[in-house]
Amino acid sequence: MTALSVATGTFTIHPWWLAVGALFWVERVVTARHSTRTGVLLAALFVPELLYDAFLQVAVIRALSKSLRRADADWRHVTAPSLS
């Protein structure tokens, strides 16, 4: 939805959702305060989680697209040759 609203030029930032996001951010940092400095810094950074969430969204959209097109959903993994 975010990508679609950015592409169509209708993306807006709402103060309510900024407050909700800030609340979650504070909760993450407070929860990690007993960790090391690296743990608190990692908790304060949303970037790794946002990248992972974006990857998951792409995977779900791709799976839905394949399902709607009735395409084969294969893993395309390489099989190891047998040693015998």
C-alpha positions in Angstrom: 0.0 0.0 0.0 2.8 2.4 0.8 4.5 1.8 -2.5 1.2 2.3 -4.3 0.5 5.6 -2.5 4.0 6.8 -3.3 3.7 5.8 -6.9 0.3 7.6 -7.3 1.4 10.7 -5.4 -1.1 10.3 -2.6 1.3 9.5 0.2 0.8 11.5 3.3 2.3 11.3 6.8 -0.2 11.3 9.6 0.8 12.5 13.1 -1.3 9.8 14.7 0.8 7.0 13.0 4.0 8.9 13.8 3.0 8.8 17.5 2.2 5.1 17.3 5.6 4.4 15.6 7.4 6.4 18.2 5.7 4.5 21.0 6.8 1.2 19.5 10.3 2.6 19.1 10.5 3.7 22.7 9.2 0.3 23.8 12.0 -1.5 21.8 14.7 0.7 23.3 13.4 0.4 26.9 13.1 -3.4 26.5 16.7 -3.6 25.3 18.2 -1.3 28.0 19.6 -4.2 30.0 21.4 -5.4 27.0 24.8 -4.3 25.7 25.2 -0.9 24.0 25.2 -2.8 20.7 21.9 -4.4 21.6 20.3 -1.0 22.5 21.7 0.5 19.3 20.3 -2.4 17.2 16.9 -2.0 18.9 16.9 1.7 18.2 17.6 1.1 14.5 14.4 0.2 12.6 16.4 -0.3 9.3 17.2 -4.0 9.6 13.7 -4.8 10.6 12.2 -2.7 7.9 14.4 -4.3 5.2 13.3 -7.8 6.5 9.7 -6.7 6.5 10.0 -5.4 2.9 11.5 -8.7 1.9 8.6 -10.6 3.5 6.1 -8.4 1.7 7.7 -9.0 -1.6 7.7 -12.7 -1.0 4.0 -12.7 -0.1 3.0 -10.5 -3.1 5.0 -12.8 -5.4 3.3 -15.9 -3.9 -0.1 -14.3 -4.3 0.7 -13.3 -7.9 1.7 -16.9 -8.7 -1.3 -18.2 -7.0 -3.7 -16.0 -9.0 -1.9 -16.8 -12.2 -2.0 -20.5 -11.3 1.8 -20.6 -12.0 4.1 -23.3 -10.5 5.4 -22.3 -7.2 8.8 -24.0 -7.1 11.8 -23.4 -5.0 14.3 -23.5 -7.9 16.9 -25.0 -5.7 19.9 -26.9 -7.0 20.0 -30.6 -6.3 23.3 -32.1 -5.4 24.5 -34.9 -7.7 24.6 -38.3 -6.2 28.0 -39.7 -5.2 27.3 -43.3 -6.2 
